[in-house]
Amino acid sequence: MGTGFSGEIVTGRSAAPLPQAPVFRRAGWSVSAQDVRPGGWQSVRCGYGGSAADPPSVLRDLVAWTRAPACAVSVHGGRYGLARGLTPAGGWWEAWLNLDAAAEKLAEVPDDVSDPAMWIGGPGFAAAVARKRAALDAGVPVDARGALAWARAAGFGGDRDPARVEAVLRSKASSVEPLIPALFAALGFPPASPAPSNPAASNPGGPHRPSDRPEPLAPRTAVLR
């Protein structure tokens, strides 16, 4: 069985095509259009292309370029992800998606284990996974509140129940990717649709100069249900 997608799914708000944001070119990431939402919101799928760029650094640069909140979900083999969000005012949140799969990867190997390959799959591994899963679950309420604060800074989420966000963060799925749009829906974002086909949109050196800033969009204050 092949592995799933590994890379970033990045969402931001811009009047210009998001794949043309110069931050992706500087990071050495390959970018393709994914979907769009009303109000200039766009999502792109990014591959690292051998780059060691730090996703939080790219997220900070993207927020500075768009002057709007942005979110990046680091997807690992299609199984689990780490969502991170940032606002221009510096508001930051992060949350794991697909906690069971994340706990298996994040479980800590005890110091007295000489061969981790033999340890994985045994009772000690199962206990370590259970401890990590419990720790991740304990952080879900705080993570959900942080995500909602970010969504409100983006103009959404004002009437959303944190319990709905928590339910998404605790969801179990064979692939993490369906949980990403589910999270945005729980945060009050409108549904996405496929981005229009535009060959130049995936080329950071296309018609727009990479140094150009997008035209500012009018501030969003309405809360969408």
ChimeraX attribute file (.defattr): number of C-alpha atoms within 10 A of each C-alpha:
attribute: neighborCount
match mode: 1-to-1
recipient: residues
	/A:1	3
	/A:2	5
	/A:3	9
	/A:4	14
	/A:5	17
	/A:6	18
	/A:7	22
	/A:8	23
	/A:9	22
	/A:10	26
	/A:11	25
	/A:12	23
	/A:13	27
	/A:14	21
	/A:15	15
	/A:16	18
	/A:17	24
	/A:18	28
	/A:19	27
	/A:20	27
	/A:21	27
	/A:22	20
	/A:23	22
	/A:24	23
	/A:25	16
	/A:26	13
	/A:27	17
	/A:28	17
	/A:29	21
	/A:30	20
	/A:31	25
	/A:32	20
	/A:33	22
	/A:34	20
	/A:35	17
	/A:36	23
	/A:37	17
	/A:38	12
	/A:39	14
	/A:40	14
	/A:41	21
	/A:42	26
	/A:43	25
	/A:44	22
	/A:45	21
	/A:46	23
	/A:47	17
	/A:48	18
	/A:49	12
	/A:50	9
	/A:51	12
	/A:52	10
	/A:53	14
	/A:54	10
	/A:55	18
	/A:56	15
	/A:57	11
	/A:58	18
	/A:59	24
	/A:60	19
	/A:61	16
	/A:62	26
	/A:63	22
	/A:64	16
	/A:65	18
	/A:66	22
	/A:67	19
	/A:68	21
	/A:69	27
	/A:70	26
	/A:71	28
	/A:72	26
	/A:73	24
	/A:74	22
	/A:75	22
	/A:76	19
	/A:77	15
	/A:78	16
	/A:79	21
	/A:80	28
	/A:81	28
	/A:82	18
	/A:83	22
	/A:84	22
	/A:85	27
	/A:86	24
	/A:87	22
	/A:88	18
	/A:89	11
	/A:90	12
	/A:91	14
	/A:92	16
	/A:93	20
	/A:94	19
	/A:95	22
	/A:96	23
	/A:97	29
	/A:98	23
	/A:99	27
	/A:100	23
	/A:101	21
	/A:102	20
	/A:103	22
	/A:104	19
	/A:105	13
	/A:106	15
	/A:107	18
	/A:108	13
	/A:109	16
	/A:110	12
	/A:111	6
	/A:112	7
	/A:113	11
	/A:114	10
	/A:115	9
	/A:116	12
	/A:117	9
	/A:118	10
	/A:119	15
	/A:120	16
	/A:121	11
	/A:122	10
	/A:123	10
	/A:124	14
	/A:125	19
	/A:126	15
	/A:127	12
	/A:128	19
	/A:129	23
	/A:130	16
	/A:131	15
	/A:132	21
	/A:133	19
	/A:134	14
	/A:135	12
	/A:136	21
	/A:137	18
	/A:138	11
	/A:139	13
	/A:140	22
	/A:141	17
	/A:142	14
	/A:143	23
	/A:144	26
	/A:145	17
	/A:146	20
	/A:147	30
	/A:148	24
	/A:149	21
	/A:150	24
	/A:151	26
	/A:152	21
	/A:153	20
	/A:154	23
	/A:155	18
	/A:156	23
	/A:157	25
	/A:158	17
	/A:159	13
	/A:160	19
	/A:161	15
	/A:162	19
	/A:163	14
	/A:164	16
	/A:165	25
	/A:166	21
	/A:167	16
	/A:168	21
	/A:169	24
	/A:170	18
	/A:171	15
	/A:172	16
	/A:173	16
	/A:174	11
	/A:175	18
	/A:176	23
	/A:177	20
	/A:178	10
	/A:179	20
	/A:180	18
	/A:181	15
	/A:182	19
	/A:183	21
	/A:184	21
	/A:185	19
	/A:186	24
	/A:187	27
	/A:188	23
	/A:189	22
	/A:190	18
	/A:191	13
	/A:192	17
	/A:193	12
	/A:194	12
	/A:195	17
	/A:196	11
	/A:197	10
	/A:198	10
	/A:199	10
	/A:200	14
	/A:201	22
	/A:202	18
	/A:203	19
	/A:204	22
	/A:205	16
	/A:206	13
	/A:207	10
	/A:208	17
	/A:209	12
	/A:210	17
	/A:211	12
	/A:212	12
	/A:213	18
	/A:214	18
	/A:215	10
	/A:216	13
	/A:217	14
	/A:218	7
	/A:219	10
	/A:220	12
	/A:221	11
	/A:222	12
	/A:223	16
	/A:224	14
	/A:225	13
